[in-house]
Amino acid sequence: EDEVEEGQKAVNEATTNLLTAVSQMLDKDFARLHAIIAQAEAILQDADKYTSESVENLKTVLSAAKETAANTELTGQEARDAYAALAEAITGLTFKGNKAELESVMAKAQEILDNSGRYLAASIDGLKEALDSAKVIYDKPDAVQDEINAAIAALVKECEEVRLLGDVDLNGVVNAADSALLLKYSVGLTELTEEQILIGDVNVDNQTNTTDATKILQMAAEKITTF
């Protein structure tokens, strides 16, 4: 009889320990679920930092997690599943891109187009198209950084290909050195590339000569403001 009582006591103790362990595990899973729900709610306070699609996904998963947490018959597995789904939605948030650099490059491109007469026409052929494409990305509320970077790269490439009329030495400014270089070319003392010859034809008469060199010198001396 004593042995039976001892056996039953051992069974009761083991059962109690098991129930306690299960209860503790459930409490832990439940607490983790509530903690991540609070984290998600805090993140959504700054929802405008993220793309709308990823925010909407988080809101949907968060709503489901709250329903799970409110279930009075919640199991540990259900709590863990809800936790995992919410954690995945949080890590899946996508930041909106920073458009400051794109805005700056767009302003430069627009400035060139507004003063197109100062540039070699053939060199700005693709600039407007690149600027229009950049504007689409700039106006896109959920544009991500990769999209923005691609738009910047395309626009910068077009801006770098723009050539200033009269800038025969291709250093980005029109000055007396350009006039001198063109004079040397006119008398056969130096060679110029086809592009330099086109840039030197500032009066656009299809002849690059001393007349152009004179105009470039006048521009450098600020005696004229346009070719």
GUVOLO-491129 format. One record per atom (N, C-alpha, C): residue in three letters; x, y, z. Coordinates in steps of 0.2 Angstrom, whole numbers, padded with zeros to 4 digits, always signed. Atoms other than C-alpha are relative to their C-alpha. Example, Ala and Ser with C-alpha at 12.3 -4.5 7.8 and 13.67 -1.06 7.14 Angstrom:
// GUVOLO-491129
ALA+0004-0006+0000;ALA+0062-0022+0039;ALA+0004+0006+0000;SER-0004-0006-0001;SER+0068-0005+0036;SER-0004+0005+0003;
END
This chain:
// GUVOLO-491129
GLU+0004-0006+0000;GLU+0000+0000+0000;GLU+0004+0006+0000;ASP-0004-0006+0000;ASP+0014+0012+0004;ASP+0003+0001-0007;GLU-0003-0001+0006;GLU+0022+0008-0012;GLU-0005+0003-0006;VAL+0005-0003+0005;VAL+0006+0012-0022;VAL-0001+0007+0002;GLU+0000-0007-0002;GLU+0005+0028-0012;GLU+0006+0004-0003;GLU-0007-0004+0002;GLU+0023+0033-0016;GLU+0000+0000-0008;GLY+0000+0000+0008;GLY+0020+0028-0035;GLY-0005+0006-0002;GLN+0005-0005+0002;GLN+0004+0039-0036;GLN+0003+0007+0002;LYS-0002-0006-0002;LYS+0013+0053-0027;LYS+0005+0002-0005;ALA-0005-0001+0005;ALA+0027+0052-0040;ALA-0003+0002-0006;VAL+0003-0001+0006;VAL+0015+0052-0054;VAL-0003+0007+0001;ASN+0003-0006-0001;ASN+0006+0067-0047;ASN+0005+0006+0000;GLU-0005-0005+0000;GLU+0022+0077-0044;GLU+0003+0001-0007;ALA-0003-0001+0007;ALA+0028+0073-0062;ALA-0006+0004-0004;THR+0005-0004+0004;THR+0011+0079-0069;THR+0000+0007+0002;THR-0001-0007-0002;THR+0012+0095-0059;THR+0005+0003-0003;ASN-0006-0003+0003;ASN+0029+0098-0065;ASN-0001+0001-0007;LEU+0001+0000+0007;LEU+0024+0095-0083;LEU-0005+0006-0001;LEU+0005-0005+0001;LEU+0009+0106-0081;LEU+0003+0007+0001;THR-0004-0006-0002;THR+0020+0120-0073;THR+0004+0002-0006;ALA-0004-0002+0005;ALA+0032+0119-0087;ALA-0003+0002-0006;VAL+0004-0002+0006;VAL+0019+0120-0101;VAL-0003+0007+0002;SER+0003-0006-0001;SER+0011+0134-0092;SER+0005+0006+0000;GLN-0006-0005+0001;GLN+0028+0143-0091;GLN+0002+0002-0007;MET-0001-0001+0007;MET+0031+0140-0109;MET-0005+0005-0003;LEU+0006-0004+0003;LEU+0014+0147-0114;LEU+0001+0007+0002;ASP-0001-0007-0002;ASP+0017+0162-0103;ASP+0005+0004-0004;LYS-0006-0003+0003;LYS+0034+0165-0111;LYS-0002+0002-0007;ASP+0002-0001+0007;ASP+0027+0163-0129;ASP-0005+0006+0000;PHE+0005-0005+0000;PHE+0012+0174-0124;PHE+0003+0007+0001;ALA-0003-0006-0002;ALA+0023+0188-0117;ALA+0004+0002-0006;ARG-0004-0002+0006;ARG+0035+0188-0133;ARG-0005+0002-0005;LEU+0005-0003+0005;LEU+0019+0190-0144;LEU-0002+0007+0002;HIS+0002-0007-0002;HIS+0013+0205-0134;HIS+0006+0005-0001;ALA-0006-0004+0001;ALA+0031+0212-0134;ALA+0001+0002-0007;ILE-0001-0001+0007;ILE+0032+0211-0153;ILE-0006+0004-0003;ILE+0006-0004+0002;ILE+0014+0218-0155;ILE+0002+0007+0002;ALA-0002-0007-0002;ALA+0020+0233-0145;ALA+0005+0003-0004;GLN-0005-0003+0005;GLN+0035+0235-0156;GLN-0002+0002-0007;ALA+0003-0001+0007;ALA+0025+0234-0172;ALA-0004+0007+0001;GLU+0004-0006-0001;GLU+0013+0248-0165;GLU+0005+0006+0000;ALA-0005-0006+0000;ALA+0028+0259-0161;ALA+0003+0001-0007;ILE-0003-0001+0006;ILE+0036+0256-0178;ILE-0005+0004-0005;LEU+0005-0003+0004;LEU+0019+0261-0186;LEU-0001+0008+0001;GLN+0001-0007-0002;GLN+0020+0278-0177;GLN+0004+0004-0006;ASP-0004-0003+0005;ASP+0033+0282-0191;ASP-0001-0003-0007;ALA+0002+0004+0006;ALA+0024+0273-0205;ALA+0002+0004-0006;ASP-0002-0003+0006;ASP+0028+0287-0217;ASP+0007+0000-0003;LYS-0007+0001+0002;LYS+0046+0282-0218;LYS+0001-0006-0004;TYR-0001+0006+0003;TYR+0042+0266-0226;TYR-0005+0000-0006;THR+0005+0000+0006;THR+0033+0261-0243;THR-0007-0002+0003;SER+0007+0001-0002;SER+0014+0260-0242;SER-0001-0008+0000;GLU+0002+0007+0001;GLU+0014+0242-0248;GLU+0003-0004+0006;SER-0003+0003-0005;SER+0026+0236-0234;SER-0004+0002+0007;VAL+0004-0002-0006;VAL+0016+0246-0221;VAL-0006-0003+0000;GLU+0006+0003+0000;GLU+0000+0239-0226;GLU+0000-0008+0002;ASN-0001+0007-0002;ASN+0007+0221-0225;ASN+0001+0000+0008;LEU-0001+0000-0007;LEU+0013+0225-0207;LEU-0007+0001+0004;LYS+0006-0001-0004;LYS-0004+0232-0202;LYS-0005-0006+0000;THR+0004+0006+0001;THR-0013+0216-0209;THR+0002-0005+0005;VAL-0003+0006-0004;VAL-0001+0204-0200;VAL-0001+0002+0008;LEU+0001-0002-0007;LEU-0002+0215-0184;LEU-0007-0001+0002;SER+0007+0001-0002;SER-0021+0214-0184;SER-0002-0007+0002;ALA+0001+0008-0001;ALA-0021+0195-0185;ALA+0004-0002+0006;ALA-0003+0001-0006;ALA-0008+0195-0171;ALA-0004+0002+0006;LYS+0004-0003-0006;LYS-0019+0205-0160;LYS-0006-0005+0001;GLU+0006+0005-0001;GLU-0034+0193-0163;GLU+0003-0006+0003;THR-0002+0007-0003;THR-0023+0178-0159;THR+0002+0002+0007;ALA-0002-0002-0007;ALA-0016+0187-0143;ALA-0007+0000+0004;ALA+0006-0001-0004;ALA-0034+0190-0138;ALA-0004-0006+0001;ASN+0003+0006-0001;ASN-0039+0172-0139;ASN+0001-0003+0007;THR-0001+0003-0007;THR-0042+0165-0122;THR+0002-0007+0000;GLU-0003+0007+0001;GLU-0038+0148-0128;GLU+0006-0001-0004;LEU-0006+0000+0004;LEU-0022+0152-0136;LEU+0005-0005+0002;THR-0005+0005-0002;THR-0009+0139-0137;THR+0007+0003-0002;GLY-0007-0003+0001;GLY+0010+0141-0137;GLY+0001+0000-0007;GLN-0002+0000+0007;GLN+0011+0136-0155;GLN-0003+0005-0004;GLU+0004-0006+0004;GLU-0002+0149-0161;GLU+0004+0006+0002;ALA-0004-0006-0002;ALA+0008+0162-0151;ALA+0006+0000-0004;ARG-0006+0000+0004;ARG+0024+0157-0159;ARG-0001+0001-0007;ASP+0001-0001+0007;ASP+0017+0157-0176;ASP-0002+0007-0002;ALA+0002-0007+0001;ALA+0009+0174-0174;ALA+0006+0004+0001;TYR-0007-0003-0001;TYR+0026+0180-0167;TYR+0004+0000-0006;ALA-0004+0001+0006;ALA+0035+0173-0182;ALA-0002+0004-0006;ALA+0003-0004+0006;ALA+0023+0181-0195;ALA+0001+0008+0001;LEU-0001-0007-0002;LEU+0024+0198-0186;LEU+0007+0002-0001;ALA-0007-0001+0000;ALA+0043+0197-0185;ALA+0002+0001-0008;GLU-0002+0000+0007;GLU+0044+0194-0204;GLU-0003+0006-0003;ALA+0003-0006+0003;ALA+0032+0208-0208;ALA+0004+0006+0002;ILE-0004-0006-0002;ILE+0043+0220-0198;ILE+0007+0000-0003;THR-0006+0000+0004;THR+0059+0215-0206;THR-0001+0001-0007;GLY+0002-0001+0007;GLY+0050+0216-0223;GLY-0002+0007-0001;LEU+0002-0007+0002;LEU+0047+0235-0221;LEU+0006+0003-0004;THR-0004-0002+0005;THR+0055+0244-0235;THR+0000+0008+0001;PHE-0001-0007-0001;PHE+0062+0262-0232;PHE-0001+0003-0007;LYS+0000-0004+0005;LYS+0057+0275-0244;LYS+0007+0003-0002;GLY-0006-0002+0002;GLY+0072+0282-0254;GLY+0001+0008+0002;ASN-0002-0007-0001;ASN+0081+0299-0250;ASN+0001+0003-0007;LYS+0001-0004+0006;LYS+0077+0311-0265;LYS+0004+0006-0001;ALA-0004-0006+0000;ALA+0089+0325-0260;ALA+0005+0001-0006;GLU-0005+0000+0006;GLU+0103+0321-0273;GLU-0004+0000-0006;LEU+0004+0000+0006;LEU+0090+0317-0286;LEU-0003+0007-0002;GLU+0003-0007+0001;GLU+0082+0334-0284;GLU+0006+0005-0002;SER-0006-0005+0002;SER+0099+0343-0285;SER+0002-0002-0008;VAL-0002+0001+0007;VAL+0104+0334-0302;VAL-0006+0002-0004;MET+0006-0002+0005;MET+0086+0337-0309;MET+0001+0008-0001;ALA-0001-0008+0000;ALA+0089+0356-0305;ALA+0005+0002-0005;LYS-0006-0001+0004;LYS+0106+0355-0314;LYS-0003-0001-0008;ALA+0002+0002+0006;ALA+0098+0346-0329;ALA-0005+0006-0003;GLN+0005-0005+0002;GLN+0083+0359-0330;GLN+0004+0006-0002;GLU-0004-0006+0001;GLU+0096+0373-0329;GLU+0003+0000-0007;ILE-0003+0001+0006;ILE+0105+0366-0344;ILE-0005+0001-0006;LEU+0005+0000+0005;LEU+0089+0364-0354;LEU-0003+0007-0001;ASP+0002-0007+0000;ASP+0083+0382-0349;ASP+0005+0004-0004;ASN-0005-0004+0003;ASN+0099+0388-0357;ASN+0003-0004-0006;SER-0002+0004+0005;SER+0100+0376-0371;SER+0004+0003-0006;GLY-0004-0004+0005;GLY+0107+0389-0383;GLY+0007+0000+0001;ARG-0007-0001-0002;ARG+0123+0389-0374;ARG+0004-0007-0001;TYR-0003+0006+0000;TYR+0127+0371-0377;TYR-0001-0003-0008;LEU+0000+0003+0006;LEU+0131+0360-0392;LEU-0007-0004-0001;ALA+0007+0003+0000;ALA+0113+0354-0398;ALA+0001-0008+0000;ALA+0000+0007+0000;ALA+0118+0336-0401;ALA+0002-0003+0006;SER-0002+0003-0006;SER+0125+0334-0384;SER-0005+0000+0005;ILE+0005+0000-0005;ILE+0109+0338-0375;ILE-0006-0004-0003;ASP+0006+0004+0003;ASP+0098+0326-0386;ASP-0004-0004+0005;GLY+0004+0004-0005;GLY+0094+0314-0372;GLY-0001+0002+0006;LEU+0001-0002-0006;LEU+0094+0325-0358;LEU-0007+0001+0003;LYS+0006-0001-0002;LYS+0076+0330-0358;LYS-0004-0007+0002;GLU+0003+0006-0001;GLU+0070+0312-0359;GLU+0003-0003+0007;ALA-0003+0003-0007;ALA+0082+0307-0344;ALA-0003+0004+0005;LEU+0003-0004-0006;LEU+0075+0322-0334;LEU-0008-0002+0001;ASP+0007+0002-0001;ASP+0057+0317-0338;ASP-0001-0007+0004;SER+0000+0006-0004;SER+0061+0299-0332;SER+0001+0001+0007;ALA-0002-0002-0007;ALA+0069+0306-0316;ALA-0006+0003+0003;LYS+0006-0003-0003;LYS+0053+0316-0313;LYS-0005-0005+0002;VAL+0004+0005-0002;VAL+0043+0301-0313;VAL+0002-0004+0007;ILE-0002+0003-0006;ILE+0053+0293-0300;ILE+0000+0005+0006;TYR+0000-0005-0005;TYR+0054+0309-0290;TYR-0007+0001+0003;ASP+0007-0001-0002;ASP+0035+0311-0290;ASP-0003-0007+0003;LYS+0003+0007-0002;LYS+0033+0292-0285;LYS+0001+0000+0008;PRO+0000-0001-0007;PRO+0028+0293-0266;PRO+0005-0006+0003;ASP-0003+0006-0003;ASP+0035+0275-0263;ASP+0007-0002-0003;ALA-0006+0002+0003;ALA+0051+0276-0273;ALA+0005-0002+0005;VAL-0005+0002-0005;VAL+0065+0266-0265;VAL+0007+0002-0003;GLN-0006-0003+0001;GLN+0083+0270-0265;GLN+0003-0003-0007;ASP-0003+0003+0006;ASP+0088+0258-0279;ASP-0003+0004-0007;GLU+0003-0004+0006;GLU+0076+0267-0291;GLU+0002+0007-0001;ILE-0003-0007+0000;ILE+0082+0284-0286;ILE+0007+0000-0002;ASN-0007+0000+0002;ASN+0100+0279-0288;ASN+0001-0001-0007;ALA+0000+0001+0007;ALA+0096+0273-0305;ALA-0001+0006-0004;ALA+0002-0006+0003;ALA+0088+0289-0310;ALA+0005+0005+0000;ILE-0005-0005-0001;ILE+0102+0299-0303;ILE+0006-0002-0005;ALA-0006+0002+0005;ALA+0115+0289-0313;ALA-0002+0001-0007;ALA+0002-0001+0007;ALA+0105+0290-0329;ALA+0001+0008-0002;LEU+0000-0007+0001;LEU+0103+0309-0327;LEU+0007+0003+0000;VAL-0007-0002+0000;VAL+0121+0312-0322;VAL+0004-0001-0006;LYS-0003+0002+0006;LYS+0127+0303-0337;LYS-0002+0004-0006;GLU+0002-0005+0006;GLU+0117+0314-0349;GLU+0003+0007+0002;CYS-0003-0007-0002;CYS+0123+0330-0339;CYS+0008+0000-0002;GLU-0007+0000+0001;GLU+0141+0324-0341;GLU+0002+0000-0008;GLU-0001+0000+0007;GLU+0139+0322-0360;GLU-0002+0007-0003;VAL+0002-0007+0003;VAL+0133+0340-0362;VAL+0007+0004-0001;ARG-0006-0004+0002;ARG+0146+0351-0371;ARG-0002+0008+0000;LEU+0001-0007+0000;LEU+0147+0370-0368;LEU+0003+0003-0007;LEU-0002-0003+0007;LEU+0148+0380-0385;LEU+0006+0004+0002;GLY-0006-0004-0001;GLY+0166+0388-0386;GLY+0005-0003+0005;ASP-0004+0003-0004;ASP+0173+0376-0373;ASP+0005-0005-0004;VAL-0004+0004+0005;VAL+0186+0370-0386;VAL+0004-0005+0004;ASP-0005+0005-0003;ASP+0198+0362-0373;ASP-0004-0004+0005;LEU+0005+0005-0004;LEU+0183+0353-0364;LEU+0002+0000+0008;ASN-0001-0001-0008;ASN+0187+0360-0346;ASN-0005+0003+0004;GLY+0006-0002-0004;GLY+0170+0366-0342;GLY-0001+0007+0000;VAL+0001-0008+0000;VAL+0173+0385-0345;VAL+0002+0002-0007;VAL-0002-0003+0007;VAL+0174+0396-0360;VAL+0005+0006+0002;ASN-0005-0005-0001;ASN+0190+0407-0359;ASN+0005+0002-0005;ALA-0004-0002+0005;ALA+0204+0415-0368;ALA+0004-0006-0003;ALA-0004+0005+0002;ALA+0213+0398-0369;ALA-0004-0004-0005;ASP+0004+0003+0005;ASP+0199+0391-0379;ASP+0001+0004-0007;SER-0001-0004+0006;SER+0201+0405-0392;SER+0007-0001-0003;ALA-0006+0002+0003;ALA+0219+0402-0393;ALA+0001-0006-0003;LEU+0000+0007+0003;LEU+0217+0384-0396;LEU-0003+0000-0007;LEU+0003+0000+0007;LEU+0205+0387-0410;LEU+0004+0004-0005;LEU-0005-0004+0005;LEU+0217+0400-0418;LEU+0005-0005-0002;LYS-0005+0004+0002;LYS+0230+0387-0418;LYS-0002-0005-0005;TYR+0004+0004+0004;TYR+0218+0375-0426;TYR-0001+0003-0007;SER+0002-0004+0006;SER+0213+0388-0439;SER+0006+0001-0005;VAL-0006-0001+0004;VAL+0231+0390-0445;VAL+0004-0006+0000;GLY-0003+0006+0001;GLY+0235+0372-0444;GLY+0006-0002+0005;LEU-0005+0001-0005;LEU+0246+0372-0429;LEU-0002-0006+0005;THR+0002+0005-0005;THR+0236+0359-0419;THR-0006-0004-0003;GLU+0005+0004+0002;GLU+0223+0345-0422;GLU-0006+0001+0005;LEU+0006+0000-0005;LEU+0205+0345-0414;LEU-0004-0006-0002;THR+0005+0005+0002;THR+0193+0331-0413;THR-0006+0003-0003;GLU+0006-0002+0003;GLU+0177+0331-0422;GLU-0005+0004+0005;GLU+0004-0003-0005;GLU+0168+0335-0406;GLU+0002+0008+0002;GLN-0003-0007-0002;GLN+0180+0350-0402;GLN-0002+0005-0006;ILE+0002-0005+0006;ILE+0177+0357-0420;ILE-0007+0002+0000;LEU+0007-0001-0001;LEU+0158+0356-0417;LEU-0001+0006+0005;ILE+0001-0005-0005;ILE+0160+0365-0401;ILE+0003+0007-0001;GLY-0003-0006+0002;GLY+0171+0378-0408;GLY-0004+0004-0005;ASP+0004-0004+0005;ASP+0158+0383-0421;ASP-0005+0003+0003;VAL+0004-0003-0004;VAL+0150+0395-0410;VAL-0006+0004-0003;ASN+0005-0004+0004;ASN+0141+0405-0424;ASN-0004-0005-0004;VAL+0004+0005+0003;VAL+0134+0388-0430;VAL-0001+0001-0008;ASP+0000-0001+0007;ASP+0139+0392-0448;ASP+0003-0006-0004;ASN-0004+0006+0003;ASN+0147+0375-0451;ASN+0007+0001-0002;GLN-0007-0001+0002;GLN+0164+0382-0452;GLN+0003+0003+0007;THR-0004-0002-0006;THR+0176+0383-0437;THR+0006+0003-0002;ASN-0006-0004+0003;ASN+0188+0397-0440;ASN+0001+0006+0005;THR-0002-0005-0004;THR+0195+0413-0433;THR-0006+0005+0002;THR+0006-0003-0002;THR+0178+0421-0433;THR-0003-0003+0007;ASP+0002+0003-0006;ASP+0173+0409-0420;ASP+0005+0001+0006;ALA-0005-0001-0006;ALA+0189+0411-0410;ALA-0001+0007+0002;THR+0002-0007-0002;THR+0185+0430-0410;THR-0006+0001+0005;LYS+0006+0000-0004;LYS+0168+0427-0403;LYS+0001-0003+0007;ILE-0002+0004-0006;ILE+0175+0415-0390;ILE+0004+0005+0005;LEU-0004-0005-0004;LEU+0187+0429-0384;LEU-0004+0005+0002;GLN+0005-0006-0003;GLN+0173+0442-0383;GLN-0004-0003+0005;MET+0004+0003-0005;MET+0163+0430-0373;MET+0004-0001+0007;ALA-0004+0000-0006;ALA+0178+0427-0361;ALA+0001+0006+0003;ALA-0002-0007-0003;ALA+0181+0446-0359;ALA-0007+0003+0002;GLU+0006-0002-0002;GLU+0162+0447-0356;GLU-0003+0006-0004;LYS+0003-0005+0005;LYS+0159+0459-0371;LYS-0006-0002-0003;ILE+0007+0002+0002;ILE+0145+0448-0376;ILE-0002-0006+0005;THR+0003+0005-0005;THR+0134+0436-0366;THR-0003-0006-0003;THR+0003+0006+0004;THR+0128+0424-0380;THR+0004+0000-0007;PHE-0003+0000+0007;PHE+0135+0418-0396;PHE-0005+0001-0005;
END
